Amino acid sequence: PPAAGGGARRGPVDIIVNAAGVMYFTMMKNLHEDEWERTIDTNCKGVVNGVGAVLQQMLARKSGHIVNISSDAAKQVFPALSVYNASKAFVAIFSKG
């Protein structure tokens, strides 16, 4: 089957680095729900889907590396970054599983 992203098959994936992320500076009281959705879709679902795209073949080969980039924001809360903080905490915990 084609590799993730729809490109031509070039062989097994040896390493994936999930480094994409979005960060919106906005107070929760402003209710920018579209920004919350984009943050969760990119920072959380992007990591889960990236891992899901390669995990089965890496397990079958007993070879490969998955690197998920989190942030200090996973441990430190910053004003106007609540959703971003939570998304990076998700990545940190998900990566331990």
Backbone as JSON Lines, residues from 0, in Angstrom:
{"i":0,"aa":"P","n":[0.83,-1.2,0.0],"ca":[0.0,0.0,0.0],"c":[0.87,1.25,0.0]}
{"i":1,"aa":"P","n":[0.31,2.37,-0.44],"ca":[1.08,3.62,-0.42],"c":[1.43,4.04,1.0]}
{"i":2,"aa":"A","n":[2.51,4.76,1.13],"ca":[2.91,5.3,2.43],"c":[1.91,6.37,2.84]}
{"i":3,"aa":"A","n":[1.91,6.7,4.12],"ca":[1.04,7.77,4.61],"c":[1.28,9.02,3.78]}
{"i":4,"aa":"G","n":[0.25,9.74,3.48],"ca":[0.37,10.94,2.67],"c":[0.05,10.69,1.22]}
{"i":5,"aa":"G","n":[-0.16,9.42,0.83],"ca":[-0.6,9.11,-0.52],"c":[0.5,9.01,-1.55]}
{"i":6,"aa":"G","n":[1.75,9.15,-1.16],"ca":[2.85,9.07,-2.12],"c":[3.11,7.64,-2.56]}
{"i":7,"aa":"A","n":[3.95,7.5,-3.56],"ca":[4.33,6.17,-4.04],"c":[5.09,5.43,-2.94]}
{"i":8,"aa":"R","n":[4.93,4.15,-2.9],"ca":[5.61,3.32,-1.9],"c":[7.1,3.31,-2.18]}
{"i":9,"aa":"R","n":[7.89,3.67,-1.19],"ca":[9.34,3.75,-1.35],"c":[10.07,2.8,-0.42]}
{"i":10,"aa":"G","n":[9.36,2.0,0.31],"ca":[9.97,1.1,1.26],"c":[9.49,1.4,2.66]}
{"i":11,"aa":"P","n":[9.96,0.64,3.61],"ca":[9.48,0.8,4.99],"c":[9.94,2.12,5.62]}
{"i":12,"aa":"V","n":[9.12,2.61,6.51],"ca":[9.46,3.81,7.26],"c":[10.35,3.38,8.42]}
{"i":13,"aa":"D","n":[11.53,3.94,8.5],"ca":[12.46,3.62,9.58],"c":[12.29,4.55,10.77]}
{"i":14,"aa":"I","n":[11.88,5.78,10.51],"ca":[11.7,6.76,11.59],"c":[10.61,7.75,11.19]}
{"i":15,"aa":"I","n":[9.8,8.11,12.15],"ca":[8.84,9.19,11.96],"c":[9.04,10.19,13.09]}
{"i":16,"aa":"V","n":[9.05,11.45,12.74],"ca":[9.16,12.52,13.73],"c":[7.88,13.34,13.64]}
{"i":17,"aa":"N","n":[7.06,13.25,14.67],"ca":[5.83,14.03,14.75],"c":[6.17,15.36,15.41]}
{"i":18,"aa":"A","n":[6.39,16.37,14.57],"ca":[6.83,17.67,15.08],"c":[5.87,18.81,14.72]}
{"i":19,"aa":"A","n":[4.84,18.51,13.96],"ca":[3.9,19.57,13.58],"c":[3.14,20.06,14.8]}
{"i":20,"aa":"G","n":[2.81,21.31,14.8],"ca":[2.01,21.84,15.9],"c":[1.52,23.24,15.59]}
{"i":21,"aa":"V","n":[0.41,23.58,16.2],"ca":[-0.1,24.95,16.12],"c":[-0.29,25.48,17.53]}
{"i":22,"aa":"M","n":[-0.15,26.79,17.67],"ca":[-0.28,27.42,18.98],"c":[-0.96,28.77,18.81]}
{"i":23,"aa":"Y","n":[-2.12,28.89,19.39],"ca":[-2.88,30.14,19.34],"c":[-2.86,30.8,20.71]}
{"i":24,"aa":"F","n":[-2.55,32.07,20.74],"ca":[-2.61,32.84,21.98],"c":[-4.02,33.4,22.11]}
{"i":25,"aa":"T","n":[-4.8,32.8,22.96],"ca":[-6.17,33.29,23.14],"c":[-6.68,32.88,24.51]}
{"i":26,"aa":"M","n":[-7.39,33.76,25.14],"ca":[-7.98,33.46,26.43],"c":[-9.19,32.57,26.24]}
{"i":27,"aa":"M","n":[-9.4,31.62,27.14],"ca":[-10.54,30.7,27.05],"c":[-11.86,31.47,27.01]}
{"i":28,"aa":"K","n":[-11.94,32.57,27.74],"ca":[-13.19,33.34,27.8],"c":[-13.61,33.89,26.44]}
{"i":29,"aa":"N","n":[-12.67,33.95,25.49],"ca":[-12.99,34.47,24.15],"c":[-13.66,33.42,23.26]}
{"i":30,"aa":"L","n":[-13.68,32.19,23.71],"ca":[-14.4,31.1,23.03],"c":[-14.04,30.97,21.55]}
{"i":31,"aa":"H","n":[-12.78,30.9,21.25],"ca":[-12.33,30.68,19.87],"c":[-12.3,29.17,19.6]}
{"i":32,"aa":"E","n":[-13.46,28.59,19.49],"ca":[-13.6,27.14,19.37],"c":[-12.94,26.6,18.1]}
{"i":33,"aa":"D","n":[-12.93,27.37,17.03],"ca":[-12.26,26.92,15.81],"c":[-10.76,26.74,16.04]}
{"i":34,"aa":"E","n":[-10.17,27.61,16.83],"ca":[-8.75,27.48,17.15],"c":[-8.5,26.29,18.07]}
{"i":35,"aa":"W","n":[-9.42,26.03,18.98],"ca":[-9.29,24.85,19.84],"c":[-9.3,23.59,18.99]}
{"i":36,"aa":"E","n":[-10.25,23.54,18.05],"ca":[-10.36,22.36,17.18],"c":[-9.09,22.15,16.36]}
{"i":37,"aa":"R","n":[-8.57,23.22,15.78],"ca":[-7.34,23.11,14.97],"c":[-6.16,22.67,15.83]}
{"i":38,"aa":"T","n":[-6.09,23.16,17.05],"ca":[-5.01,22.77,17.95],"c":[-5.09,21.28,18.27]}
{"i":39,"aa":"I","n":[-6.26,20.81,18.62],"ca":[-6.45,19.39,18.95],"c":[-6.25,18.51,17.72]}
{"i":40,"aa":"D","n":[-6.79,18.94,16.57],"ca":[-6.64,18.16,15.34],"c":[-5.17,18.01,14.96]}
{"i":41,"aa":"T","n":[-4.41,19.08,15.05],"ca":[-3.0,19.04,14.65],"c":[-2.12,18.41,15.72]}
{"i":42,"aa":"N","n":[-2.2,18.95,16.94],"ca":[-1.26,18.57,17.98],"c":[-1.54,17.2,18.59]}
{"i":43,"aa":"C","n":[-2.79,16.8,18.67],"ca":[-3.15,15.51,19.27],"c":[-3.45,14.46,18.21]}
{"i":44,"aa":"K","n":[-4.45,14.73,17.4],"ca":[-4.83,13.75,16.38],"c":[-3.72,13.53,15.36]}
{"i":45,"aa":"G","n":[-2.97,14.56,15.06],"ca":[-1.85,14.42,14.12],"c":[-0.82,13.41,14.61]}
{"i":46,"aa":"V","n":[-0.51,13.48,15.89],"ca":[0.45,12.52,16.48],"c":[-0.13,11.1,16.47]}
{"i":47,"aa":"V","n":[-1.37,10.97,16.89],"ca":[-2.01,9.64,16.92],"c":[-2.06,9.05,15.51]}
{"i":48,"aa":"N","n":[-2.48,9.84,14.54],"ca":[-2.57,9.34,13.17],"c":[-1.2,9.05,12.58]}
{"i":49,"aa":"G","n":[-0.21,9.86,12.91],"ca":[1.15,9.59,12.43],"c":[1.68,8.27,12.96]}
{"i":50,"aa":"V","n":[1.48,8.04,14.24],"ca":[1.9,6.76,14.84],"c":[1.12,5.62,14.21]}
{"i":51,"aa":"G","n":[-0.18,5.8,14.07],"ca":[-1.01,4.76,13.49],"c":[-0.61,4.39,12.07]}
{"i":52,"aa":"A","n":[-0.07,5.34,11.33],"ca":[0.32,5.09,9.94],"c":[1.54,4.19,9.82]}
{"i":53,"aa":"V","n":[2.37,4.14,10.85],"ca":[3.62,3.37,10.74],"c":[3.77,2.24,11.75]}
{"i":54,"aa":"L","n":[2.97,2.24,12.79],"ca":[3.18,1.32,13.91],"c":[3.11,-0.15,13.5]}
{"i":55,"aa":"Q","n":[2.09,-0.51,12.75],"ca":[1.91,-1.92,12.38],"c":[3.12,-2.48,11.64]}
{"i":56,"aa":"Q","n":[3.61,-1.73,10.66],"ca":[4.76,-2.23,9.9],"c":[6.04,-2.24,10.74]}
{"i":57,"aa":"M","n":[6.19,-1.28,11.64],"ca":[7.37,-1.28,12.51],"c":[7.34,-2.47,13.46]}
{"i":58,"aa":"L","n":[6.17,-2.77,14.01],"ca":[6.05,-3.93,14.89],"c":[6.31,-5.22,14.12]}
{"i":59,"aa":"A","n":[5.79,-5.33,12.91],"ca":[6.0,-6.53,12.1],"c":[7.48,-6.73,11.79]}
{"i":60,"aa":"R","n":[8.2,-5.64,11.55],"ca":[9.64,-5.71,11.23],"c":[10.51,-5.76,12.48]}
{"i":61,"aa":"K","n":[9.89,-5.44,13.63],"ca":[10.64,-5.31,14.89],"c":[11.76,-4.29,14.73]}
{"i":62,"aa":"S","n":[11.42,-3.21,14.04],"ca":[12.41,-2.17,13.75],"c":[11.7,-0.86,13.46]}
{"i":63,"aa":"G","n":[12.3,0.22,13.88],"ca":[11.78,1.55,13.6],"c":[11.77,2.43,14.84]}
{"i":64,"aa":"H","n":[11.66,3.71,14.6],"ca":[11.67,4.69,15.69],"c":[10.56,5.7,15.49]}
{"i":65,"aa":"I","n":[9.9,6.05,16.58],"ca":[8.86,7.07,16.58],"c":[9.29,8.15,17.56]}
{"i":66,"aa":"V","n":[9.37,9.38,17.07],"ca":[9.75,10.52,17.9],"c":[8.58,11.5,17.89]}
{"i":67,"aa":"N","n":[8.02,11.75,19.06],"ca":[6.93,12.71,19.2],"c":[7.46,13.93,19.94]}
{"i":68,"aa":"I","n":[7.32,15.09,19.33],"ca":[7.81,16.32,19.94],"c":[6.71,16.94,20.79]}
{"i":69,"aa":"S","n":[7.0,17.12,22.07],"ca":[6.07,17.78,22.98],"c":[6.6,19.2,23.22]}
{"i":70,"aa":"S","n":[6.54,19.67,24.43],"ca":[6.95,21.03,24.74],"c":[7.04,21.19,26.25]}
{"i":71,"aa":"D","n":[7.81,22.18,26.69],"ca":[7.8,22.53,28.11],"c":[6.4,22.95,28.54]}
{"i":72,"aa":"A","n":[5.6,23.36,27.57],"ca":[4.23,23.76,27.87],"c":[3.39,22.59,28.38]}
{"i":73,"aa":"A","n":[3.89,21.38,28.24],"ca":[3.19,20.21,28.78],"c":[3.23,20.21,30.3]}
{"i":74,"aa":"K","n":[4.21,20.9,30.88],"ca":[4.39,20.91,32.33],"c":[4.14,22.28,32.96]}
{"i":75,"aa":"Q","n":[4.18,23.31,32.15],"ca":[4.05,24.68,32.65],"c":[2.86,25.34,31.97]}
{"i":76,"aa":"V","n":[1.93,25.82,32.76],"ca":[0.75,26.49,32.2],"c":[1.1,27.95,31.92]}
{"i":77,"aa":"F","n":[0.71,28.38,30.74],"ca":[0.93,29.77,30.33],"c":[-0.43,30.42,30.07]}
{"i":78,"aa":"P","n":[-0.62,31.66,30.51],"ca":[-1.89,32.35,30.22],"c":[-2.12,32.41,28.71]}
{"i":79,"aa":"A","n":[-3.33,32.24,28.31],"ca":[-3.76,32.3,26.91],"c":[-3.29,31.1,26.09]}
{"i":80,"aa":"L","n":[-2.78,30.06,26.74],"ca":[-2.33,28.86,26.01],"c":[-2.91,27.58,26.59]}
{"i":81,"aa":"S","n":[-4.05,27.64,27.22],"ca":[-4.61,26.47,27.9],"c":[-4.78,25.27,26.99]}
{"i":82,"aa":"V","n":[-5.34,25.46,25.81],"ca":[-5.56,24.33,24.91],"c":[-4.23,23.8,24.39]}
{"i":83,"aa":"Y","n":[-3.31,24.7,24.05],"ca":[-1.98,24.28,23.62],"c":[-1.28,23.49,24.74]}
{"i":84,"aa":"N","n":[-1.33,24.01,25.97],"ca":[-0.73,23.3,27.11],"c":[-1.28,21.89,27.21]}
{"i":85,"aa":"A","n":[-2.6,21.77,27.14],"ca":[-3.23,20.46,27.26],"c":[-2.85,19.55,26.1]}
{"i":86,"aa":"S","n":[-2.75,20.1,24.89],"ca":[-2.39,19.27,23.73],"c":[-0.98,18.73,23.85]}
{"i":87,"aa":"K","n":[-0.07,19.52,24.38],"ca":[1.31,19.05,24.53],"c":[1.44,18.09,25.7]}
{"i":88,"aa":"A","n":[0.61,18.25,26.74],"ca":[0.57,17.27,27.81],"c":[0.05,15.94,27.25]}
{"i":89,"aa":"F","n":[-0.93,16.0,26.37],"ca":[-1.43,14.79,25.69],"c":[-0.29,14.07,24.98]}
{"i":90,"aa":"V","n":[0.49,14.81,24.2],"ca":[1.6,14.21,23.44],"c":[2.59,13.56,24.4]}
{"i":91,"aa":"A","n":[2.91,14.23,25.49],"ca":[3.88,13.68,26.45],"c":[3.36,12.37,27.05]}
{"i":92,"aa":"I","n":[2.11,12.33,27.46],"ca":[1.55,11.11,28.07],"c":[1.37,10.03,27.02]}
{"i":93,"aa":"F","n":[0.84,10.37,25.85],"ca":[0.65,9.4,24.77],"c":[1.97,8.73,24.41]}
{"i":94,"aa":"S","n":[3.04,9.49,24.41],"ca":[4.36,8.95,24.03],"c":[4.9,7.94,25.02]}
{"i":95,"aa":"K","n":[4.41,7.97,26.24],"ca":[4.86,7.02,27.26],"c":[4.13,5.69,27.16]}
{"i":96,"aa":"G","n":[3.03,5.66,26.38],"ca":[2.22,4.47,26.27],"c":[2.73,3.55,25.28]}
